[in-house]
């Protein structure tokens, strides 16, 4: 089973869209609110060179934000990623 983690903030529309897409696909995911953990947000920004939320990981691989998630869904690649075993 794949592992999905999504880093979000409360007032983020793209975070809601990403979670909605995953919910429609009935994908279980772990949500971590970065507006409640500023140290974690700082660490992720530095390590990923990515400043915006959502920050989405599938099988511990950073895939990007909502736009990247939607593109993967549109291409069919998201289903392949979710079907692969977590590493």
Rosetta constraint file for C-alpha pairs under 8 A:
AtomPair CA 1 CA 82 HARMONIC 7.44 0.50
AtomPair CA 1 CA 83 HARMONIC 6.86 0.50
AtomPair CA 1 CA 84 HARMONIC 6.92 0.50
AtomPair CA 1 CA 85 HARMONIC 5.24 0.50
AtomPair CA 1 CA 86 HARMONIC 6.06 0.50
AtomPair CA 2 CA 58 HARMONIC 6.99 0.50
AtomPair CA 2 CA 59 HARMONIC 5.74 0.50
AtomPair CA 2 CA 81 HARMONIC 7.64 0.50
AtomPair CA 2 CA 82 HARMONIC 5.26 0.50
AtomPair CA 2 CA 83 HARMONIC 6.54 0.50
AtomPair CA 2 CA 84 HARMONIC 6.20 0.50
AtomPair CA 2 CA 85 HARMONIC 5.36 0.50
AtomPair CA 2 CA 86 HARMONIC 4.63 0.50
AtomPair CA 3 CA 28 HARMONIC 7.93 0.50
AtomPair CA 3 CA 29 HARMONIC 6.94 0.50
AtomPair CA 3 CA 57 HARMONIC 7.95 0.50
AtomPair CA 3 CA 58 HARMONIC 5.71 0.50
AtomPair CA 3 CA 59 HARMONIC 4.78 0.50
AtomPair CA 3 CA 60 HARMONIC 7.14 0.50
AtomPair CA 3 CA 82 HARMONIC 7.80 0.50
AtomPair CA 3 CA 86 HARMONIC 5.81 0.50
AtomPair CA 4 CA 28 HARMONIC 7.07 0.50
AtomPair CA 4 CA 29 HARMONIC 4.77 0.50
AtomPair CA 4 CA 30 HARMONIC 6.32 0.50
AtomPair CA 4 CA 56 HARMONIC 7.33 0.50
AtomPair CA 4 CA 57 HARMONIC 5.61 0.50
AtomPair CA 4 CA 58 HARMONIC 4.59 0.50
AtomPair CA 4 CA 59 HARMONIC 6.22 0.50
AtomPair CA 4 CA 60 HARMONIC 7.50 0.50
AtomPair CA 5 CA 29 HARMONIC 5.48 0.50
AtomPair CA 5 CA 30 HARMONIC 4.70 0.50
AtomPair CA 5 CA 31 HARMONIC 5.94 0.50
AtomPair CA 5 CA 32 HARMONIC 7.51 0.50
AtomPair CA 5 CA 56 HARMONIC 5.93 0.50
AtomPair CA 5 CA 57 HARMONIC 5.16 0.50
AtomPair CA 5 CA 58 HARMONIC 6.66 0.50
AtomPair CA 5 CA 60 HARMONIC 7.80 0.50
AtomPair CA 6 CA 29 HARMONIC 7.00 0.50
AtomPair CA 6 CA 30 HARMONIC 6.23 0.50
AtomPair CA 6 CA 31 HARMONIC 4.98 0.50
AtomPair CA 6 CA 32 HARMONIC 6.33 0.50
AtomPair CA 6 CA 54 HARMONIC 6.35 0.50
AtomPair CA 6 CA 55 HARMONIC 5.70 0.50
AtomPair CA 6 CA 56 HARMONIC 4.51 0.50
AtomPair CA 6 CA 57 HARMONIC 6.31 0.50
AtomPair CA 7 CA 31 HARMONIC 5.84 0.50
AtomPair CA 7 CA 32 HARMONIC 4.79 0.50
AtomPair CA 7 CA 33 HARMONIC 5.77 0.50
AtomPair CA 7 CA 34 HARMONIC 6.23 0.50
AtomPair CA 7 CA 53 HARMONIC 6.52 0.50
AtomPair CA 7 CA 54 HARMONIC 5.37 0.50
AtomPair CA 7 CA 55 HARMONIC 5.01 0.50
AtomPair CA 7 CA 56 HARMONIC 6.39 0.50
AtomPair CA 8 CA 12 HARMONIC 7.17 0.50
AtomPair CA 8 CA 15 HARMONIC 5.73 0.50
AtomPair CA 8 CA 31 HARMONIC 6.92 0.50
AtomPair CA 8 CA 32 HARMONIC 6.15 0.50
AtomPair CA 8 CA 33 HARMONIC 4.84 0.50
AtomPair CA 8 CA 34 HARMONIC 5.76 0.50
AtomPair CA 8 CA 35 HARMONIC 7.53 0.50
AtomPair CA 8 CA 53 HARMONIC 5.44 0.50
AtomPair CA 8 CA 54 HARMONIC 4.89 0.50
AtomPair CA 8 CA 55 HARMONIC 6.93 0.50
AtomPair CA 9 CA 15 HARMONIC 7.16 0.50
AtomPair CA 9 CA 33 HARMONIC 5.19 0.50
AtomPair CA 9 CA 34 HARMONIC 5.58 0.50
AtomPair CA 9 CA 35 HARMONIC 5.16 0.50
AtomPair CA 9 CA 36 HARMONIC 7.94 0.50
AtomPair CA 9 CA 53 HARMONIC 6.87 0.50
AtomPair CA 9 CA 54 HARMONIC 7.57 0.50
AtomPair CA 10 CA 33 HARMONIC 7.22 0.50
AtomPair CA 10 CA 35 HARMONIC 7.06 0.50
AtomPair CA 12 CA 16 HARMONIC 6.57 0.50
AtomPair CA 12 CA 53 HARMONIC 7.28 0.50
AtomPair CA 12 CA 54 HARMONIC 7.86 0.50
AtomPair CA 13 CA 17 HARMONIC 6.27 0.50
AtomPair CA 14 CA 18 HARMONIC 6.12 0.50
AtomPair CA 14 CA 53 HARMONIC 7.43 0.50
AtomPair CA 14 CA 54 HARMONIC 6.66 0.50
AtomPair CA 14 CA 65 HARMONIC 7.96 0.50
AtomPair CA 14 CA 66 HARMONIC 5.88 0.50
AtomPair CA 15 CA 19 HARMONIC 6.17 0.50
AtomPair CA 15 CA 53 HARMONIC 6.57 0.50
AtomPair CA 15 CA 54 HARMONIC 5.06 0.50
AtomPair CA 15 CA 66 HARMONIC 6.99 0.50
AtomPair CA 16 CA 20 HARMONIC 5.97 0.50
AtomPair CA 17 CA 21 HARMONIC 6.15 0.50
AtomPair CA 17 CA 66 HARMONIC 7.07 0.50
AtomPair CA 18 CA 22 HARMONIC 6.31 0.50
AtomPair CA 18 CA 54 HARMONIC 7.53 0.50
AtomPair CA 18 CA 65 HARMONIC 7.96 0.50
AtomPair CA 18 CA 66 HARMONIC 5.34 0.50
AtomPair CA 18 CA 69 HARMONIC 7.19 0.50
AtomPair CA 18 CA 70 HARMONIC 7.85 0.50
AtomPair CA 19 CA 23 HARMONIC 5.94 0.50
AtomPair CA 20 CA 24 HARMONIC 6.07 0.50
AtomPair CA 21 CA 25 HARMONIC 6.41 0.50
AtomPair CA 21 CA 70 HARMONIC 7.94 0.50
AtomPair CA 22 CA 26 HARMONIC 6.13 0.50
AtomPair CA 22 CA 27 HARMONIC 5.19 0.50
AtomPair CA 22 CA 28 HARMONIC 7.56 0.50
AtomPair CA 22 CA 29 HARMONIC 7.87 0.50
AtomPair CA 23 CA 27 HARMONIC 5.84 0.50
AtomPair CA 23 CA 28 HARMONIC 7.60 0.50
AtomPair CA 33 CA 37 HARMONIC 6.81 0.50
AtomPair CA 34 CA 38 HARMONIC 6.05 0.50
AtomPair CA 34 CA 40 HARMONIC 6.72 0.50
AtomPair CA 34 CA 41 HARMONIC 5.46 0.50
AtomPair CA 35 CA 41 HARMONIC 7.80 0.50
AtomPair CA 37 CA 41 HARMONIC 6.44 0.50
AtomPair CA 38 CA 42 HARMONIC 6.17 0.50
AtomPair CA 39 CA 43 HARMONIC 6.22 0.50
AtomPair CA 40 CA 44 HARMONIC 6.14 0.50
AtomPair CA 41 CA 45 HARMONIC 6.13 0.50
AtomPair CA 42 CA 46 HARMONIC 6.24 0.50
AtomPair CA 43 CA 47 HARMONIC 6.09 0.50
AtomPair CA 44 CA 48 HARMONIC 5.69 0.50
AtomPair CA 44 CA 49 HARMONIC 7.60 0.50
AtomPair CA 44 CA 50 HARMONIC 7.43 0.50
AtomPair CA 45 CA 49 HARMONIC 5.18 0.50
AtomPair CA 45 CA 50 HARMONIC 5.12 0.50
AtomPair CA 45 CA 51 HARMONIC 5.35 0.50
AtomPair CA 46 CA 50 HARMONIC 7.56 0.50
AtomPair CA 50 CA 55 HARMONIC 7.97 0.50
AtomPair CA 52 CA 65 HARMONIC 7.64 0.50
AtomPair CA 53 CA 65 HARMONIC 6.47 0.50
AtomPair CA 54 CA 64 HARMONIC 7.70 0.50
AtomPair CA 54 CA 65 HARMONIC 5.06 0.50
AtomPair CA 54 CA 66 HARMONIC 6.45 0.50
AtomPair CA 55 CA 62 HARMONIC 7.40 0.50
AtomPair CA 55 CA 63 HARMONIC 7.76 0.50
AtomPair CA 55 CA 64 HARMONIC 5.66 0.50
AtomPair CA 55 CA 65 HARMONIC 5.14 0.50
AtomPair CA 56 CA 62 HARMONIC 5.93 0.50
AtomPair CA 56 CA 63 HARMONIC 5.82 0.50
AtomPair CA 56 CA 64 HARMONIC 5.60 0.50
AtomPair CA 56 CA 65 HARMONIC 5.82 0.50
AtomPair CA 56 CA 66 HARMONIC 7.86 0.50
AtomPair CA 56 CA 69 HARMONIC 7.82 0.50
AtomPair CA 57 CA 61 HARMONIC 5.10 0.50
AtomPair CA 57 CA 62 HARMONIC 4.35 0.50
AtomPair CA 57 CA 63 HARMONIC 5.70 0.50
AtomPair CA 57 CA 64 HARMONIC 7.51 0.50
AtomPair CA 58 CA 62 HARMONIC 6.58 0.50
AtomPair CA 58 CA 63 HARMONIC 6.91 0.50
AtomPair CA 58 CA 81 HARMONIC 7.27 0.50
AtomPair CA 58 CA 82 HARMONIC 7.34 0.50
AtomPair CA 59 CA 85 HARMONIC 7.66 0.50
AtomPair CA 59 CA 86 HARMONIC 4.80 0.50
AtomPair CA 59 CA 87 HARMONIC 5.93 0.50
AtomPair CA 60 CA 86 HARMONIC 7.78 0.50
AtomPair CA 60 CA 87 HARMONIC 7.35 0.50
AtomPair CA 63 CA 68 HARMONIC 6.66 0.50
AtomPair CA 63 CA 69 HARMONIC 7.09 0.50
AtomPair CA 64 CA 68 HARMONIC 5.62 0.50
AtomPair CA 64 CA 69 HARMONIC 7.06 0.50
AtomPair CA 65 CA 69 HARMONIC 6.24 0.50
AtomPair CA 66 CA 70 HARMONIC 6.02 0.50
AtomPair CA 67 CA 71 HARMONIC 6.15 0.50
AtomPair CA 68 CA 72 HARMONIC 6.17 0.50
AtomPair CA 69 CA 73 HARMONIC 6.23 0.50
AtomPair CA 69 CA 78 HARMONIC 7.44 0.50
AtomPair CA 70 CA 74 HARMONIC 6.08 0.50
AtomPair CA 71 CA 75 HARMONIC 6.17 0.50
AtomPair CA 72 CA 76 HARMONIC 6.12 0.50
AtomPair CA 72 CA 77 HARMONIC 5.05 0.50
AtomPair CA 72 CA 78 HARMONIC 4.88 0.50
AtomPair CA 73 CA 77 HARMONIC 6.23 0.50
AtomPair CA 73 CA 78 HARMONIC 4.97 0.50
AtomPair CA 73 CA 79 HARMONIC 7.10 0.50
AtomPair CA 76 CA 80 HARMONIC 7.00 0.50
AtomPair CA 77 CA 81 HARMONIC 6.21 0.50
AtomPair CA 78 CA 82 HARMONIC 6.06 0.50
AtomPair CA 79 CA 83 HARMONIC 6.02 0.50
AtomPair CA 80 CA 84 HARMONIC 6.36 0.50
